[in-house]
Amino acid sequence: MNASRFAVDLSARGLLYAIANDRIHAPLPLDAEKNWQLWTEPKSALLQLLSRAYPPKSLRVAYLNEMLDSDHSQGIEAHYDISNDFYALFLDSKYRFYTCAEFKNDTETLEQAQTNKAQYLLSLLKLDGDEKILDLGCGWGAMLRFLQDTGHRGELTGFTLSKEQKIYACEQLDLNVSLTDFITHDFKPAAYDRILSIGSLEHVRPNELEQLYQKTYDALVPGGLAVHQFFSLVREAYPTSMVTIQLFFPGSLLVMHHTHIAAAERAGFKITHDSIHDYRPTLRAWYERLVANQAQALELVGLEIFNRYMTFFPLSWLFFQQHEAELHRIVMAKPA
């Protein structure tokens, strides 16, 4: 442990931040079993209280607002523009979904669970096959490729802020993906039959939500659908977990779920589906695959980044275990 760094982090950012940052900068690869237990084993009520109460809300708000001054691309590049080959070590081998899967039982592989998720979203999209579809924050093009594989004939477009993802989606999959910030980009009115996002609304900041839902609504044809998978805060805005998440997604701040719904309805949407799903099995599966490929990961990205993701996955598991947030799949309908 670097005692001086830990003390500074503890004072300024709180207990979870200090522990996580110390783990990230460990001098050796983190032990898989001990590391998972550290984050996921039950904690005392006092320890949970301390981790949630400090820093106080006024300091959290000030720090997070400072982080939100950064450009969106900086946070996305910091997390995603590492190495496509590194992500391939732990994501599903078929589509490379870096979003919550749908495990129907304990025996399913990650590949099957991600296909289950894609099929679930496909059912929510209610497609005839010729619709124009826009994927906001499309990642490595996983859902666009799934739509192609299932016979979709309509125009498919994807936006991402990750240069590495764009290169893969365009050069490896021949998809129509551009380097575009969907939060600041102006959409053409009534240009799409469907707009979807999987794990990208988490990067939309509270003061950007209203405008995003309105321009999404305007960009759909009458009778069009917006289908989103994202997780949102359950108990409070500006929790201590949002301070810790800056270690992994600098400049991101989750929004309360009722705020999402209210903003969508003010834009004109009717919410026709809202289901809650469990992210924890996916996080565990990614962790196990990263552990199994430790040697390759260290060769590709080095010790600090390896330890960063070894910390990120169990810490995220704890985030959902403690009911800080919930994963939703939502359909928003524009009236015909």
Contacts in CASP RR format, 6 or more apart in sequence:
PFRMAT RR
TARGET T0000
AUTHOR 0000-0000-0000
METHOD contacts of the structure
MODEL  1
MNASRFAVDLSARGLLYAIANDRIHAPLPLDAEKNWQLWTEPKSALLQLL
SRAYPPKSLRVAYLNEMLDSDHSQGIEAHYDISNDFYALFLDSKYRFYTC
AEFKNDTETLEQAQTNKAQYLLSLLKLDGDEKILDLGCGWGAMLRFLQDT
GHRGELTGFTLSKEQKIYACEQLDLNVSLTDFITHDFKPAAYDRILSIGS
LEHVRPNELEQLYQKTYDALVPGGLAVHQFFSLVREAYPTSMVTIQLFFP
GSLLVMHHTHIAAAERAGFKITHDSIHDYRPTLRAWYERLVANQAQALEL
VGLEIFNRYMTFFPLSWLFFQQHEAELHRIVMAKPA
1 22 0 8 1.000
2 22 0 8 1.000
2 25 0 8 1.000
5 21 0 8 1.000
5 22 0 8 1.000
5 25 0 8 1.000
6 18 0 8 1.000
6 21 0 8 1.000
6 22 0 8 1.000
9 17 0 8 1.000
9 18 0 8 1.000
9 21 0 8 1.000
9 22 0 8 1.000
10 17 0 8 1.000
10 18 0 8 1.000
12 55 0 8 1.000
12 59 0 8 1.000
12 63 0 8 1.000
13 21 0 8 1.000
13 55 0 8 1.000
13 63 0 8 1.000
13 243 0 8 1.000
13 244 0 8 1.000
14 51 0 8 1.000
14 54 0 8 1.000
14 55 0 8 1.000
14 240 0 8 1.000
14 243 0 8 1.000
15 47 0 8 1.000
15 50 0 8 1.000
15 51 0 8 1.000
15 54 0 8 1.000
16 51 0 8 1.000
16 240 0 8 1.000
16 241 0 8 1.000
16 243 0 8 1.000
16 244 0 8 1.000
16 315 0 8 1.000
17 240 0 8 1.000
17 243 0 8 1.000
17 244 0 8 1.000
17 246 0 8 1.000
17 247 0 8 1.000
20 244 0 8 1.000
20 247 0 8 1.000
20 311 0 8 1.000
20 315 0 8 1.000
21 247 0 8 1.000
23 30 0 8 1.000
23 35 0 8 1.000
23 38 0 8 1.000
23 307 0 8 1.000
23 310 0 8 1.000
23 311 0 8 1.000
24 247 0 8 1.000
24 304 0 8 1.000
24 307 0 8 1.000
24 308 0 8 1.000
24 311 0 8 1.000
25 304 0 8 1.000
25 307 0 8 1.000
26 307 0 8 1.000
27 303 0 8 1.000
28 303 0 8 1.000
29 294 0 8 1.000
29 298 0 8 1.000
29 303 0 8 1.000
29 306 0 8 1.000
29 307 0 8 1.000
29 310 0 8 1.000
30 307 0 8 1.000
30 310 0 8 1.000
30 311 0 8 1.000
32 287 0 8 1.000
32 291 0 8 1.000
32 294 0 8 1.000
32 310 0 8 1.000
35 310 0 8 1.000
35 311 0 8 1.000
35 314 0 8 1.000
36 287 0 8 1.000
36 314 0 8 1.000
38 314 0 8 1.000
39 311 0 8 1.000
39 314 0 8 1.000
39 315 0 8 1.000
39 317 0 8 1.000
39 318 0 8 1.000
40 314 0 8 1.000
40 317 0 8 1.000
40 318 0 8 1.000
40 321 0 8 1.000
43 51 0 8 1.000
48 322 0 8 1.000
51 240 0 8 1.000
52 239 0 8 1.000
52 240 0 8 1.000
53 240 0 8 1.000
54 240 0 8 1.000
55 63 0 8 1.000
55 240 0 8 1.000
55 243 0 8 1.000
57 238 0 8 1.000
60 238 0 8 1.000
60 239 0 8 1.000
60 240 0 8 1.000
60 242 0 8 1.000
60 243 0 8 1.000
61 238 0 8 1.000
63 243 0 8 1.000
63 246 0 8 1.000
64 238 0 8 1.000
64 242 0 8 1.000
64 243 0 8 1.000
64 246 0 8 1.000
64 253 0 8 1.000
67 246 0 8 1.000
67 250 0 8 1.000
67 251 0 8 1.000
67 253 0 8 1.000
68 205 0 8 1.000
68 251 0 8 1.000
68 253 0 8 1.000
70 250 0 8 1.000
70 251 0 8 1.000
72 161 0 8 1.000
72 181 0 8 1.000
72 183 0 8 1.000
72 184 0 8 1.000
72 203 0 8 1.000
72 251 0 8 1.000
73 161 0 8 1.000
73 181 0 8 1.000
74 250 0 8 1.000
74 251 0 8 1.000
75 249 0 8 1.000
75 250 0 8 1.000
75 251 0 8 1.000
75 252 0 8 1.000
76 160 0 8 1.000
76 161 0 8 1.000
76 162 0 8 1.000
76 203 0 8 1.000
77 161 0 8 1.000
77 162 0 8 1.000
77 163 0 8 1.000
78 249 0 8 1.000
78 250 0 8 1.000
79 248 0 8 1.000
79 249 0 8 1.000
80 139 0 8 1.000
80 161 0 8 1.000
80 162 0 8 1.000
80 164 0 8 1.000
80 165 0 8 1.000
81 162 0 8 1.000
81 163 0 8 1.000
81 164 0 8 1.000
82 164 0 8 1.000
82 301 0 8 1.000
82 305 0 8 1.000
83 164 0 8 1.000
83 300 0 8 1.000
83 301 0 8 1.000
84 140 0 8 1.000
84 164 0 8 1.000
84 165 0 8 1.000
84 167 0 8 1.000
84 168 0 8 1.000
85 300 0 8 1.000
86 297 0 8 1.000
86 300 0 8 1.000
86 301 0 8 1.000
86 305 0 8 1.000
87 96 0 8 1.000
87 98 0 8 1.000
87 140 0 8 1.000
88 96 0 8 1.000
89 289 0 8 1.000
89 290 0 8 1.000
89 293 0 8 1.000
89 296 0 8 1.000
89 297 0 8 1.000
89 300 0 8 1.000
90 286 0 8 1.000
90 287 0 8 1.000
90 289 0 8 1.000
90 290 0 8 1.000
90 293 0 8 1.000
90 309 0 8 1.000
91 97 0 8 1.000
91 98 0 8 1.000
91 110 0 8 1.000
91 286 0 8 1.000
91 289 0 8 1.000
92 101 0 8 1.000
92 110 0 8 1.000
92 111 0 8 1.000
92 113 0 8 1.000
92 114 0 8 1.000
93 111 0 8 1.000
94 111 0 8 1.000
94 114 0 8 1.000
94 115 0 8 1.000
95 114 0 8 1.000
95 115 0 8 1.000
95 118 0 8 1.000
95 140 0 8 1.000
95 141 0 8 1.000
95 142 0 8 1.000
95 143 0 8 1.000
95 145 0 8 1.000
95 146 0 8 1.000
96 139 0 8 1.000
96 140 0 8 1.000
96 141 0 8 1.000
96 142 0 8 1.000
96 168 0 8 1.000
97 114 0 8 1.000
97 117 0 8 1.000
97 118 0 8 1.000
97 142 0 8 1.000
97 143 0 8 1.000
97 198 0 8 1.000
98 139 0 8 1.000
98 140 0 8 1.000
98 142 0 8 1.000
99 117 0 8 1.000
99 142 0 8 1.000
99 198 0 8 1.000
99 199 0 8 1.000
99 229 0 8 1.000
99 282 0 8 1.000
100 117 0 8 1.000
100 199 0 8 1.000
100 229 0 8 1.000
100 231 0 8 1.000
100 277 0 8 1.000
100 278 0 8 1.000
100 279 0 8 1.000
100 282 0 8 1.000
100 327 0 8 1.000
101 110 0 8 1.000
101 113 0 8 1.000
101 114 0 8 1.000
101 116 0 8 1.000
101 117 0 8 1.000
101 281 0 8 1.000
101 282 0 8 1.000
101 285 0 8 1.000
102 113 0 8 1.000
102 114 0 8 1.000
102 116 0 8 1.000
102 117 0 8 1.000
102 120 0 8 1.000
102 277 0 8 1.000
103 113 0 8 1.000
103 116 0 8 1.000
103 278 0 8 1.000
103 281 0 8 1.000
103 282 0 8 1.000
103 285 0 8 1.000
104 113 0 8 1.000
104 116 0 8 1.000
108 116 0 8 1.000
110 282 0 8 1.000
110 285 0 8 1.000
110 286 0 8 1.000
110 289 0 8 1.000
113 281 0 8 1.000
113 282 0 8 1.000
113 285 0 8 1.000
114 142 0 8 1.000
115 146 0 8 1.000
117 229 0 8 1.000
118 142 0 8 1.000
118 143 0 8 1.000
118 146 0 8 1.000
120 329 0 8 1.000
121 143 0 8 1.000
121 196 0 8 1.000
121 198 0 8 1.000
121 227 0 8 1.000
121 229 0 8 1.000
121 329 0 8 1.000
122 146 0 8 1.000
122 147 0 8 1.000
122 150 0 8 1.000
124 225 0 8 1.000
124 227 0 8 1.000
124 273 0 8 1.000
124 329 0 8 1.000
124 331 0 8 1.000
125 131 0 8 1.000
125 133 0 8 1.000
125 194 0 8 1.000
125 196 0 8 1.000
125 225 0 8 1.000
125 227 0 8 1.000
126 225 0 8 1.000
127 147 0 8 1.000
127 152 0 8 1.000
127 194 0 8 1.000
129 151 0 8 1.000
129 152 0 8 1.000
129 153 0 8 1.000
129 154 0 8 1.000
130 153 0 8 1.000
130 154 0 8 1.000
131 152 0 8 1.000
131 154 0 8 1.000
131 192 0 8 1.000
131 193 0 8 1.000
131 194 0 8 1.000
132 154 0 8 1.000
132 155 0 8 1.000
132 157 0 8 1.000
132 191 0 8 1.000
132 192 0 8 1.000
132 193 0 8 1.000
132 194 0 8 1.000
133 144 0 8 1.000
133 147 0 8 1.000
133 152 0 8 1.000
133 154 0 8 1.000
133 155 0 8 1.000
133 156 0 8 1.000
133 157 0 8 1.000
133 192 0 8 1.000
133 193 0 8 1.000
133 194 0 8 1.000
133 195 0 8 1.000
133 196 0 8 1.000
134 157 0 8 1.000
134 158 0 8 1.000
134 159 0 8 1.000
134 187 0 8 1.000
134 191 0 8 1.000
134 192 0 8 1.000
134 194 0 8 1.000
134 195 0 8 1.000
134 196 0 8 1.000
134 219 0 8 1.000
135 141 0 8 1.000
135 143 0 8 1.000
135 144 0 8 1.000
135 156 0 8 1.000
135 157 0 8 1.000
135 158 0 8 1.000
135 159 0 8 1.000
135 196 0 8 1.000
135 197 0 8 1.000
135 198 0 8 1.000
136 158 0 8 1.000
136 159 0 8 1.000
136 182 0 8 1.000
136 195 0 8 1.000
136 196 0 8 1.000
136 197 0 8 1.000
136 200 0 8 1.000
136 201 0 8 1.000
137 158 0 8 1.000
137 159 0 8 1.000
137 160 0 8 1.000
137 161 0 8 1.000
137 182 0 8 1.000
137 197 0 8 1.000
137 198 0 8 1.000
137 199 0 8 1.000
137 200 0 8 1.000
138 144 0 8 1.000
138 158 0 8 1.000
138 159 0 8 1.000
138 160 0 8 1.000
138 165 0 8 1.000
138 169 0 8 1.000
138 175 0 8 1.000
138 177 0 8 1.000
139 160 0 8 1.000
139 162 0 8 1.000
139 165 0 8 1.000
139 169 0 8 1.000
140 165 0 8 1.000
140 168 0 8 1.000
140 169 0 8 1.000
140 173 0 8 1.000
141 158 0 8 1.000
141 165 0 8 1.000
141 168 0 8 1.000
141 169 0 8 1.000
141 173 0 8 1.000
141 175 0 8 1.000
141 177 0 8 1.000
142 198 0 8 1.000
143 196 0 8 1.000
143 198 0 8 1.000
144 156 0 8 1.000
144 158 0 8 1.000
144 169 0 8 1.000
144 173 0 8 1.000
144 175 0 8 1.000
144 177 0 8 1.000
145 173 0 8 1.000
145 175 0 8 1.000
147 156 0 8 1.000
148 156 0 8 1.000
155 176 0 8 1.000
156 175 0 8 1.000
156 176 0 8 1.000
157 176 0 8 1.000
157 177 0 8 1.000
157 178 0 8 1.000
157 192 0 8 1.000
158 169 0 8 1.000
158 175 0 8 1.000
158 176 0 8 1.000
158 177 0 8 1.000
158 178 0 8 1.000
158 180 0 8 1.000
159 177 0 8 1.000
159 178 0 8 1.000
159 180 0 8 1.000
159 181 0 8 1.000
159 182 0 8 1.000
159 185 0 8 1.000
160 166 0 8 1.000
160 169 0 8 1.000
160 177 0 8 1.000
160 178 0 8 1.000
160 179 0 8 1.000
160 180 0 8 1.000
161 179 0 8 1.000
161 180 0 8 1.000
161 181 0 8 1.000
163 179 0 8 1.000
165 177 0 8 1.000
166 177 0 8 1.000
166 178 0 8 1.000
166 179 0 8 1.000
169 175 0 8 1.000
169 177 0 8 1.000
170 177 0 8 1.000
182 200 0 8 1.000
182 212 0 8 1.000
183 203 0 8 1.000
183 204 0 8 1.000
183 208 0 8 1.000
183 212 0 8 1.000
186 215 0 8 1.000
187 215 0 8 1.000
187 216 0 8 1.000
187 218 0 8 1.000
187 219 0 8 1.000
188 219 0 8 1.000
189 218 0 8 1.000
189 219 0 8 1.000
190 218 0 8 1.000
190 219 0 8 1.000
190 220 0 8 1.000
190 221 0 8 1.000
190 222 0 8 1.000
191 219 0 8 1.000
192 219 0 8 1.000
192 220 0 8 1.000
192 221 0 8 1.000
192 224 0 8 1.000
193 220 0 8 1.000
193 221 0 8 1.000
193 224 0 8 1.000
193 225 0 8 1.000
194 220 0 8 1.000
194 224 0 8 1.000
194 225 0 8 1.000
194 226 0 8 1.000
194 227 0 8 1.000
195 216 0 8 1.000
195 219 0 8 1.000
195 220 0 8 1.000
195 225 0 8 1.000
195 226 0 8 1.000
195 227 0 8 1.000
196 226 0 8 1.000
196 227 0 8 1.000
196 228 0 8 1.000
197 227 0 8 1.000
197 228 0 8 1.000
197 229 0 8 1.000
197 230 0 8 1.000
198 228 0 8 1.000
198 229 0 8 1.000
198 230 0 8 1.000
199 229 0 8 1.000
199 230 0 8 1.000
199 231 0 8 1.000
200 230 0 8 1.000
201 228 0 8 1.000
201 230 0 8 1.000
201 260 0 8 1.000
202 230 0 8 1.000
202 231 0 8 1.000
202 232 0 8 1.000
202 249 0 8 1.000
202 252 0 8 1.000
202 254 0 8 1.000
203 249 0 8 1.000
203 252 0 8 1.000
204 212 0 8 1.000
204 255 0 8 1.000
205 251 0 8 1.000
205 252 0 8 1.000
205 253 0 8 1.000
205 255 0 8 1.000
206 237 0 8 1.000
206 253 0 8 1.000
206 255 0 8 1.000
206 259 0 8 1.000
209 255 0 8 1.000
209 259 0 8 1.000
209 260 0 8 1.000
209 263 0 8 1.000
210 263 0 8 1.000
210 266 0 8 1.000
210 267 0 8 1.000
213 263 0 8 1.000
213 264 0 8 1.000
213 266 0 8 1.000
213 267 0 8 1.000
213 269 0 8 1.000
213 332 0 8 1.000
214 266 0 8 1.000
214 267 0 8 1.000
216 226 0 8 1.000
216 267 0 8 1.000
216 332 0 8 1.000
217 226 0 8 1.000
217 264 0 8 1.000
217 267 0 8 1.000
217 268 0 8 1.000
217 269 0 8 1.000
217 332 0 8 1.000
217 334 0 8 1.000
220 226 0 8 1.000
220 334 0 8 1.000
221 334 0 8 1.000
222 334 0 8 1.000
222 335 0 8 1.000
222 336 0 8 1.000
223 333 0 8 1.000
223 334 0 8 1.000
223 335 0 8 1.000
223 336 0 8 1.000
224 333 0 8 1.000
224 334 0 8 1.000
225 331 0 8 1.000
225 332 0 8 1.000
225 333 0 8 1.000
225 334 0 8 1.000
226 264 0 8 1.000
226 269 0 8 1.000
226 331 0 8 1.000
226 332 0 8 1.000
226 334 0 8 1.000
227 329 0 8 1.000
227 330 0 8 1.000
227 331 0 8 1.000
227 332 0 8 1.000
228 328 0 8 1.000
228 329 0 8 1.000
228 330 0 8 1.000
228 332 0 8 1.000
229 327 0 8 1.000
229 328 0 8 1.000
229 329 0 8 1.000
229 330 0 8 1.000
230 260 0 8 1.000
230 327 0 8 1.000
230 328 0 8 1.000
230 330 0 8 1.000
231 254 0 8 1.000
231 279 0 8 1.000
231 320 0 8 1.000
231 325 0 8 1.000
231 326 0 8 1.000
231 327 0 8 1.000
231 328 0 8 1.000
232 254 0 8 1.000
232 255 0 8 1.000
232 256 0 8 1.000
232 257 0 8 1.000
232 259 0 8 1.000
232 260 0 8 1.000
232 325 0 8 1.000
232 326 0 8 1.000
232 328 0 8 1.000
233 239 0 8 1.000
233 254 0 8 1.000
233 255 0 8 1.000
233 256 0 8 1.000
233 257 0 8 1.000
233 324 0 8 1.000
233 325 0 8 1.000
234 256 0 8 1.000
234 257 0 8 1.000
234 323 0 8 1.000
234 324 0 8 1.000
234 325 0 8 1.000
234 326 0 8 1.000
235 323 0 8 1.000
235 324 0 8 1.000
236 256 0 8 1.000
237 255 0 8 1.000
237 256 0 8 1.000
238 253 0 8 1.000
239 324 0 8 1.000
241 319 0 8 1.000
241 324 0 8 1.000
242 253 0 8 1.000
242 254 0 8 1.000
244 315 0 8 1.000
245 252 0 8 1.000
245 254 0 8 1.000
246 252 0 8 1.000
247 308 0 8 1.000
247 311 0 8 1.000
248 308 0 8 1.000
248 312 0 8 1.000
254 325 0 8 1.000
257 326 0 8 1.000
257 328 0 8 1.000
260 330 0 8 1.000
261 271 0 8 1.000
261 274 0 8 1.000
264 271 0 8 1.000
264 332 0 8 1.000
265 271 0 8 1.000
268 334 0 8 1.000
268 335 0 8 1.000
269 332 0 8 1.000
269 333 0 8 1.000
269 334 0 8 1.000
270 332 0 8 1.000
270 333 0 8 1.000
270 335 0 8 1.000
271 330 0 8 1.000
271 331 0 8 1.000
271 332 0 8 1.000
271 333 0 8 1.000
272 331 0 8 1.000
272 332 0 8 1.000
272 333 0 8 1.000
273 329 0 8 1.000
273 330 0 8 1.000
273 331 0 8 1.000
274 328 0 8 1.000
274 329 0 8 1.000
274 330 0 8 1.000
274 331 0 8 1.000
275 328 0 8 1.000
275 329 0 8 1.000
275 330 0 8 1.000
276 326 0 8 1.000
276 327 0 8 1.000
276 328 0 8 1.000
277 327 0 8 1.000
277 328 0 8 1.000
277 329 0 8 1.000
278 320 0 8 1.000
278 327 0 8 1.000
279 316 0 8 1.000
279 317 0 8 1.000
279 320 0 8 1.000
279 327 0 8 1.000
280 317 0 8 1.000
280 320 0 8 1.000
280 321 0 8 1.000
283 313 0 8 1.000
283 314 0 8 1.000
283 316 0 8 1.000
283 317 0 8 1.000
283 320 0 8 1.000
284 313 0 8 1.000
284 317 0 8 1.000
286 313 0 8 1.000
287 310 0 8 1.000
287 313 0 8 1.000
287 314 0 8 1.000
287 317 0 8 1.000
290 297 0 8 1.000
290 306 0 8 1.000
290 309 0 8 1.000
290 310 0 8 1.000
290 313 0 8 1.000
291 310 0 8 1.000
294 306 0 8 1.000
297 306 0 8 1.000
297 309 0 8 1.000
298 306 0 8 1.000
319 325 0 8 1.000
320 326 0 8 1.000
320 327 0 8 1.000
END
